[in-house]
Amino acid sequence: QVQLIESGGGLVQAGGSLRLSCAASGRTFTNYAMGWFRQAPGKEREFVAAINWSGGSTYYADSVKGRFTISRDYAKNTVYLQMNSLKPEDTAVYYCAADRWQTAFTMATMPNLEVWGQGTLVTVSS
């Protein structure tokens, strides 16, 4: 079973940048599509970005397209979310997820994914 640990969250001013990391351990990481999701206070969890198992395909929510970039490093068993031009509405707990049976596109529908991390808080001040 893959275990996921997120890091890199924190407090940043609007317009700033943060890079989130999701370190995977356990079984073979290379077979999993990986995704980032977020949940703001009082709101439902929503899709942010995903990358397929080969790293050759990515998919983004419209709200972050052009500002966020997802990538993965197989040698480090880690997936990243580079977040630029942050806005107060990006404030949320960000979760990493993994699934062997999804693609970058299908992860956006938030099916019952196999593995979730514990989340890392991102706060963007205005």
VEXBAPA-592412 format. One record per residue (C-alpha): x, y, z. Coordinates in nm, 4 decimals, decimal comma. Example, Ala and Ser with C-alpha at 12.3 -4.5 7.8 and 13.67 -1.06 7.14 Angstrom:
REM residues 2
+----------+----------+----------+
|       c1 |       c2 |       c3 |
+----------+----------+----------+
|   1,2300 |  -0,4500 |   0,7800 |
|   1,3670 |  -0,1060 |   0,7140 |
+----------+----------+----------+
***
This chain:
REM residues 126
+----------+----------+----------+
|       c1 |       c2 |       c3 |
+----------+----------+----------+
|   0,0000 |   0,0000 |   0,0000 |
|   0,1214 |   0,3497 |  -0,0859 |
|   0,1381 |   0,6050 |   0,1917 |
|   0,1413 |   0,9767 |   0,1150 |
|   0,2832 |   1,2607 |   0,3229 |
|   0,2279 |   1,6210 |   0,2151 |
|   0,4480 |   1,9146 |   0,3114 |
|   0,5215 |   2,2697 |   0,2044 |
|   0,2079 |   2,4445 |   0,3179 |
|   0,2166 |   2,7739 |   0,5039 |
|   0,1186 |   3,1385 |   0,5062 |
|   0,1903 |   3,3499 |   0,1989 |
|   0,0774 |   3,6888 |   0,0717 |
|  -0,1405 |   3,7208 |  -0,2347 |
|   0,0716 |   3,7068 |  -0,5475 |
|   0,3301 |   3,4861 |  -0,3814 |
|   0,4340 |   3,1285 |  -0,4479 |
|   0,4536 |   2,7988 |  -0,2637 |
|   0,5612 |   2,4500 |  -0,3637 |
|   0,3821 |   2,1568 |  -0,2089 |
|   0,5417 |   1,8139 |  -0,1941 |
|   0,3823 |   1,4730 |  -0,1604 |
|   0,6230 |   1,1972 |  -0,0685 |
|   0,5084 |   0,8439 |  -0,1382 |
|   0,6287 |   0,5286 |   0,0313 |
|   0,5324 |   0,1657 |   0,0166 |
|   0,4590 |  -0,0183 |  -0,3025 |
|   0,5646 |   0,0835 |  -0,6536 |
|   0,4933 |   0,4484 |  -0,6996 |
|   0,5394 |   0,4532 |  -1,0750 |
|   0,2098 |   0,2728 |  -1,1406 |
|  -0,0036 |   0,5397 |  -0,9752 |
|  -0,1696 |   0,8475 |  -1,1149 |
|  -0,1304 |   1,1292 |  -0,8638 |
|  -0,3504 |   1,4238 |  -0,7877 |
|  -0,3911 |   1,7287 |  -0,5695 |
|  -0,7217 |   1,8305 |  -0,4164 |
|  -0,8187 |   2,1034 |  -0,1749 |
|  -1,0885 |   2,1815 |   0,0767 |
|  -1,1587 |   2,5339 |   0,1943 |
|  -1,3408 |   2,6008 |   0,5224 |
|  -1,7098 |   2,5310 |   0,4856 |
|  -1,6738 |   2,3995 |   0,1322 |
|  -1,6545 |   2,0599 |  -0,0326 |
|  -1,3276 |   1,9077 |  -0,1434 |
|  -1,2417 |   1,9971 |  -0,5021 |
|  -0,9990 |   1,8812 |  -0,7665 |
|  -0,6891 |   2,0923 |  -0,8325 |
|  -0,4476 |   1,9036 |  -1,0581 |
|  -0,3426 |   1,5528 |  -1,1591 |
|  -0,0658 |   1,3731 |  -1,3440 |
|  -0,0822 |   1,0279 |  -1,4958 |
|   0,1442 |   0,7363 |  -1,4081 |
|   0,3965 |   0,8130 |  -1,6827 |
|   0,4126 |   1,1852 |  -1,6154 |
|   0,3211 |   1,2490 |  -1,9759 |
|  -0,0263 |   1,3846 |  -1,9142 |
|  -0,1523 |   1,6470 |  -1,6739 |
|  -0,4916 |   1,8012 |  -1,6068 |
|  -0,5900 |   2,1127 |  -1,4134 |
|  -0,8970 |   2,2745 |  -1,2705 |
|  -0,9881 |   2,5911 |  -1,4589 |
|  -0,9401 |   2,7946 |  -1,1412 |
|  -0,5667 |   2,7133 |  -1,1247 |
|  -0,4774 |   2,6661 |  -1,4910 |
|  -0,1781 |   2,8808 |  -1,5840 |
|  -0,0847 |   2,9400 |  -1,2190 |
|  -0,0231 |   2,5904 |  -1,0798 |
|   0,2029 |   2,3167 |  -1,2171 |
|   0,2033 |   1,9512 |  -1,1131 |
|   0,5114 |   1,7372 |  -1,1651 |
|   0,6632 |   1,4155 |  -1,0335 |
|   1,0110 |   1,2885 |  -0,9545 |
|   1,0288 |   0,9094 |  -0,9732 |
|   1,3750 |   0,8937 |  -0,8160 |
|   1,2446 |   1,0765 |  -0,5077 |
|   0,9004 |   0,9134 |  -0,5109 |
|   0,7542 |   1,2603 |  -0,4860 |
|   0,4915 |   1,4659 |  -0,6644 |
|   0,4970 |   1,8437 |  -0,6512 |
|   0,2484 |   2,1253 |  -0,6887 |
|   0,4111 |   2,4556 |  -0,7775 |
|   0,1664 |   2,7324 |  -0,6972 |
|   0,2289 |   3,0806 |  -0,8347 |
|   0,0258 |   3,4012 |  -0,8302 |
|  -0,1611 |   3,2790 |  -0,5266 |
|  -0,4967 |   3,4321 |  -0,4401 |
|  -0,6858 |   3,4465 |  -0,1097 |
|  -0,9391 |   3,2054 |  -0,2611 |
|  -0,6624 |   2,9440 |  -0,2884 |
|  -0,6674 |   2,9176 |   0,0917 |
|  -0,7470 |   2,5562 |   0,1793 |
|  -0,6142 |   2,2301 |   0,3103 |
|  -0,4396 |   2,0625 |   0,0174 |
|  -0,4492 |   1,6859 |  -0,0122 |
|  -0,2463 |   1,4491 |  -0,2256 |
|  -0,4067 |   1,1334 |  -0,3624 |
|  -0,2948 |   0,8307 |  -0,5620 |
|  -0,4714 |   0,5666 |  -0,7647 |
|  -0,3500 |   0,2887 |  -0,9923 |
|  -0,6643 |   0,2811 |  -1,2045 |
|  -0,7168 |   0,6478 |  -1,2899 |
|  -0,5774 |   0,8848 |  -1,5484 |
|  -0,4996 |   1,2503 |  -1,4974 |
|  -0,8368 |   1,3311 |  -1,6544 |
|  -1,0508 |   1,0848 |  -1,4608 |
|  -0,9017 |   1,1892 |  -1,1261 |
|  -1,0761 |   1,5224 |  -1,1759 |
|  -1,4104 |   1,3503 |  -1,1198 |
|  -1,2900 |   1,2552 |  -0,7695 |
|  -1,3771 |   0,8890 |  -0,7719 |
|  -1,3110 |   0,6854 |  -0,4617 |
|  -0,9319 |   0,7114 |  -0,4850 |
|  -0,7119 |   0,4454 |  -0,3300 |
|  -0,4785 |   0,6488 |  -0,1115 |
|  -0,5017 |   0,9943 |   0,0472 |
|  -0,2519 |   1,1990 |   0,2444 |
|  -0,3313 |   1,3844 |   0,5641 |
|  -0,3276 |   1,7300 |   0,4069 |
|  -0,1247 |   2,0480 |   0,4394 |
|  -0,2712 |   2,3925 |   0,5071 |
|  -0,2152 |   2,6786 |   0,2647 |
|  -0,3222 |   3,0250 |   0,3761 |
|  -0,3074 |   3,3188 |   0,1350 |
|  -0,3451 |   3,6613 |   0,2923 |
|  -0,4778 |   3,9604 |   0,1012 |
+----------+----------+----------+
***
